[in-house]
Amino acid sequence: MPRCTTRQSYAARVDKVVAYMAERLEHPVTLPQLAAVGHFSPFHFHRIYRGLMGETVADTLRRMRLHRAAVELLHGSAPLGGIARRCGYGSAAAFNRAFALAYGVPPGEFRRRKGLGVPALPVHRVRDREEMRMYEVRIEQRAPVAVAALAHRGPYHAIGAAFGKLGAWAAGRGVPEGRSFGLYYDDPESVAPAELRAEACVEVAADVPLDGGVRRLEIAGGRYAVLVHVGPYAELDRPYKWLFGEWLPDSGEEAADAPVVEEYLNDCRMLPPSQWRTAICLPLR
């Protein structure tokens, strides 16, 4: 089998493994089990996975589970023990240790503070507009970007599975790692979670052939309001609410008829969630 074809076959099989893990975050998995899902030899599966994905199976699984936990802590009221079980941890103590190691604070503290950012004000307190000005927004002229895109349908916080699949696709075709983007078409406050539409995207050269459900898109150039959020992806709803509810009405600007673009400015595989940088790019008329 030609070398290129073999690499693509490996990537497609790794993609099945990532999807399998994403759908079963509450269940324990073993390397032999995952090797069987991808039809790999259990002797070599882990090395192949790490070579294609740039991280171990345990790294991927831990990041996906803890991201799910962070979302539940910020947006739900379930007990910590229940969240721990749904995220595949056999005990609250193990969950607490893993979460604190990744996010820098225990899960209870993360919930109490409403994330890693500025602690939320009490709900009964009237917040004046000056107190809410906690982000910097720049108006930028951004160039168009050609990307390979993979559609995601469902809750936005679950788009990581689409990025995992896209990463396996790119690795299988030798596509160099470039800029990474998300396109978000709907307002999660007004559209049912199951109906939310998004695209996971990576920058590609124009001559890269696309297949496997990956399509070519161009992220439009033009004027954008850009807000850079530093911290876990689970906290992104806060800067979104501020951008649309506080900054935009006061800015004298008007949003263009185009989706919001997120650009992920560093590699979440290499850094703790407190250092993840996300540029929220709102297109302007």
C-alpha positions as CSV (number, residue, x, y, z in Angstrom):
1,M,0.0,0.0,0.0
2,P,1.4,3.5,-0.9
3,R,2.8,5.4,2.1
4,C,0.3,8.3,1.7
5,T,-2.6,5.9,1.6
6,T,-1.4,4.1,4.7
7,R,-1.1,7.3,6.6
8,Q,-4.6,8.3,5.7
9,S,-5.9,4.9,6.7
10,Y,-4.2,5.3,10.1
11,A,-5.7,8.8,10.5
12,A,-9.2,7.5,9.7
13,R,-8.9,4.8,12.3
14,V,-7.5,7.1,14.9
15,D,-10.5,9.3,14.2
16,K,-12.8,6.4,15.2
17,V,-10.9,6.1,18.4
18,V,-11.3,9.8,19.3
19,A,-15.0,9.7,18.5
20,Y,-15.4,6.6,20.6
21,M,-13.8,8.3,23.6
22,A,-15.8,11.5,23.2
23,E,-19.1,9.5,23.2
24,R,-18.1,7.5,26.3
25,L,-16.4,10.0,28.7
26,E,-18.2,8.5,31.7
27,H,-16.9,5.0,31.0
28,P,-13.4,3.5,31.7
29,V,-11.5,2.6,28.5
30,T,-8.4,0.5,28.0
31,L,-5.7,0.7,25.4
32,P,-6.6,-2.8,24.1
33,Q,-10.2,-1.7,23.8
34,L,-9.3,1.4,21.9
35,A,-6.9,-0.4,19.7
36,A,-9.7,-2.8,18.7
37,V,-11.9,0.2,17.9
38,G,-9.3,1.5,15.5
39,H,-8.3,-2.0,14.3
40,F,-4.7,-1.5,15.4
41,S,-2.3,-4.0,17.0
42,P,-2.4,-3.4,20.8
43,F,1.4,-3.6,20.7
44,H,1.7,-0.5,18.5
45,F,-1.5,1.4,18.9
46,H,-0.3,3.9,21.5
47,R,2.8,4.9,19.5
48,I,0.8,5.4,16.3
49,Y,-1.8,7.5,18.2
50,R,0.8,9.7,19.8
51,G,2.7,10.1,16.5
52,L,-0.4,11.3,14.7
53,M,-2.1,13.3,17.5
54,G,0.9,14.8,19.2
55,E,-0.3,13.6,22.7
56,T,-1.1,10.3,24.4
57,V,-4.5,8.7,24.6
58,A,-4.6,9.5,28.3
59,D,-3.9,13.2,27.6
60,T,-6.7,13.4,25.1
61,L,-9.2,11.6,27.4
62,R,-8.2,13.7,30.5
63,R,-8.6,17.0,28.6
64,M,-12.0,16.0,27.2
65,R,-13.3,14.8,30.5
66,L,-12.1,17.8,32.5
67,H,-13.5,20.2,29.9
68,R,-16.9,18.5,30.2
69,A,-16.6,18.8,34.0
70,A,-15.7,22.5,33.7
71,V,-18.8,23.1,31.6
72,E,-21.0,21.3,34.1
73,L,-19.5,23.2,37.0
74,L,-20.2,26.6,35.4
75,H,-23.6,25.9,34.0
76,G,-25.2,23.2,36.2
77,S,-25.9,22.5,39.8
78,A,-25.1,18.7,40.0
79,P,-23.1,17.5,43.0
80,L,-19.4,17.2,42.5
81,G,-19.6,13.4,43.0
82,G,-22.1,13.1,40.1
83,I,-20.0,15.2,37.8
84,A,-17.0,13.1,38.8
85,R,-18.8,9.9,37.8
86,R,-20.1,11.3,34.5
87,C,-16.6,12.3,33.6
88,G,-15.2,8.8,34.3
89,Y,-13.6,9.3,37.7
90,G,-14.1,6.5,40.2
91,S,-13.9,8.8,43.2
92,A,-14.5,12.5,44.0
93,A,-10.9,12.6,45.4
94,A,-9.4,11.5,42.1
95,F,-11.6,13.9,40.2
96,N,-10.6,16.8,42.6
97,R,-6.9,16.0,42.2
98,A,-7.1,15.8,38.4
99,F,-9.2,19.0,38.1
100,A,-7.0,21.0,40.4
101,L,-3.8,19.9,38.6
102,A,-5.2,21.0,35.2
103,Y,-7.2,24.1,36.2
104,G,-5.2,25.3,39.2
105,V,-8.1,25.3,41.6
106,P,-10.3,22.5,43.0
107,P,-13.7,22.0,41.3
108,G,-15.7,23.4,44.2
109,E,-13.6,26.6,44.1
110,F,-14.0,26.7,40.3
111,R,-17.8,26.6,40.7
112,R,-17.8,29.1,43.5
113,R,-15.7,31.6,41.6
114,K,-17.6,30.9,38.4
115,G,-14.4,30.0,36.6
116,L,-10.8,31.1,36.8
117,G,-11.5,34.8,35.8
118,V,-12.8,37.6,37.9
119,P,-15.2,36.2,40.5
120,A,-18.8,36.8,39.5
121,L,-20.7,39.5,41.5
122,P,-23.6,38.3,43.7
123,V,-26.7,37.9,41.6
124,H,-28.7,40.3,43.8
125,R,-26.3,43.1,43.3
126,V,-27.0,45.7,40.5
127,R,-23.8,45.9,38.4
128,D,-23.0,49.2,36.9
129,R,-21.6,49.4,33.4
130,E,-18.1,50.4,34.5
131,E,-17.7,47.3,36.7
132,M,-18.4,45.2,33.6
133,R,-15.6,46.7,31.5
134,M,-13.1,43.9,32.1
135,Y,-12.0,43.1,28.5
136,E,-10.0,44.9,25.9
137,V,-11.5,45.1,22.4
138,R,-9.5,46.0,19.3
139,I,-10.8,46.9,15.9
140,E,-8.7,45.0,13.3
141,Q,-8.6,44.6,9.6
142,R,-8.2,40.8,9.2
143,A,-7.2,39.1,6.0
144,P,-9.2,36.2,4.6
145,V,-8.0,32.7,5.6
146,A,-8.5,29.5,3.5
147,V,-9.4,26.6,5.9
148,A,-10.4,23.0,5.9
149,A,-13.6,22.7,7.8
150,L,-15.6,19.9,9.5
151,A,-19.2,20.6,10.5
152,H,-20.3,20.1,14.1
153,R,-24.0,19.9,15.1
154,G,-24.9,20.1,18.8
155,P,-23.7,21.8,22.0
156,Y,-20.8,24.1,21.3
157,H,-18.8,22.7,24.2
158,A,-18.7,19.3,22.4
159,I,-17.0,20.6,19.3
160,G,-13.7,19.2,20.6
161,A,-14.6,15.8,19.0
162,A,-14.8,17.6,15.6
163,F,-11.4,19.2,16.2
164,G,-10.0,15.7,17.1
165,K,-11.4,14.3,13.9
166,L,-10.0,17.2,11.9
167,G,-6.6,16.8,13.6
168,A,-6.5,13.1,12.7
169,W,-7.5,14.0,9.1
170,A,-4.7,16.6,8.8
171,A,-2.1,14.3,10.4
172,G,-3.0,11.5,8.1
173,R,-2.4,13.7,5.0
174,G,0.8,15.4,6.3
175,V,-0.9,18.8,6.5
176,P,1.3,21.1,8.5
177,E,-0.2,22.4,11.8
178,G,-1.4,25.9,11.1
179,R,-3.9,28.3,12.6
180,S,-7.0,26.8,14.2
181,F,-10.5,28.4,14.1
182,G,-14.1,27.8,15.1
183,L,-17.1,29.2,13.3
184,Y,-20.3,29.6,15.3
185,Y,-23.5,30.3,13.5
186,D,-26.1,30.3,16.2
187,D,-26.9,32.0,19.6
188,P,-26.8,29.3,22.2
189,E,-29.2,31.3,24.3
190,S,-31.9,31.1,21.7
191,V,-31.3,27.8,19.8
192,A,-31.7,24.4,21.3
193,P,-28.3,22.8,22.1
194,A,-28.9,19.9,19.7
195,E,-29.5,22.3,16.8
196,L,-26.5,24.5,17.2
197,R,-24.3,24.7,14.1
198,A,-20.5,25.2,14.0
199,E,-17.4,24.4,12.0
200,A,-14.1,23.2,13.3
201,C,-11.4,24.7,11.0
202,V,-7.7,24.5,10.3
203,E,-5.7,26.7,7.9
204,V,-4.7,24.8,4.7
205,A,-2.9,25.7,1.5
206,A,-5.2,26.1,-1.5
207,D,-3.8,23.0,-3.3
208,V,-4.4,20.5,-0.4
209,P,-7.0,18.0,-1.6
210,L,-10.0,17.5,0.8
211,D,-12.0,14.4,1.5
212,G,-13.6,12.5,4.3
213,G,-16.3,15.0,5.0
214,V,-13.8,17.9,5.2
215,R,-14.7,20.8,3.0
216,R,-13.0,24.0,1.9
217,L,-14.1,27.3,3.3
218,E,-12.8,30.9,3.4
219,I,-13.1,32.8,6.6
220,A,-13.9,36.3,5.2
221,G,-11.5,39.2,5.7
222,G,-12.6,42.6,6.8
223,R,-13.2,44.6,9.9
224,Y,-13.5,42.7,13.2
225,A,-13.9,43.5,16.8
226,V,-11.4,41.2,18.5
227,L,-11.5,40.3,22.2
228,V,-8.8,37.9,23.5
229,H,-9.9,35.7,26.4
230,V,-7.3,33.9,28.5
231,G,-8.6,30.9,30.4
232,P,-10.6,27.7,29.9
233,Y,-12.9,27.3,26.9
234,A,-15.7,26.6,29.3
235,E,-15.6,30.3,30.4
236,L,-16.1,31.7,27.0
237,D,-19.8,32.6,27.6
238,R,-18.7,35.4,29.9
239,P,-16.7,37.5,27.3
240,Y,-19.4,36.7,24.7
241,K,-22.1,38.2,27.0
242,W,-20.0,41.3,27.7
243,L,-19.0,41.8,24.0
244,F,-22.6,41.7,22.8
245,G,-24.4,43.1,25.9
246,E,-22.0,45.9,26.9
247,W,-19.3,46.7,24.3
248,L,-21.3,46.5,21.1
249,P,-24.2,48.7,22.1
250,D,-21.8,51.4,23.3
251,S,-19.3,51.1,20.4
252,G,-21.1,52.9,17.6
253,E,-20.4,49.8,15.5
254,E,-22.8,47.3,14.0
255,A,-22.3,43.6,13.6
256,A,-22.0,42.3,10.1
257,D,-24.3,39.5,8.8
258,A,-21.6,36.8,9.3
259,P,-20.8,34.2,12.0
260,V,-18.5,34.9,14.9
261,V,-15.0,33.5,14.5
262,E,-12.9,32.1,17.3
263,E,-9.2,31.7,16.7
264,Y,-7.3,29.5,19.1
265,L,-4.0,31.3,19.6
266,N,-2.1,28.5,21.4
267,D,-2.1,24.7,21.7
268,C,-4.4,23.4,24.4
269,R,-2.4,20.1,24.4
270,M,0.7,21.9,25.6
271,L,-0.6,24.3,28.2
272,P,-2.9,24.3,31.3
273,P,-6.4,25.7,30.8
274,S,-5.5,28.9,32.7
275,Q,-3.2,29.8,29.8
276,W,-5.5,29.0,26.8
277,R,-5.9,32.0,24.6
278,T,-9.0,32.5,22.4
279,A,-9.6,35.5,20.1
280,I,-13.3,36.1,19.8
281,C,-13.7,37.9,16.4
282,L,-17.0,39.7,15.8
283,P,-17.3,40.8,12.1
284,L,-18.3,44.4,11.7
285,R,-20.0,46.3,8.9
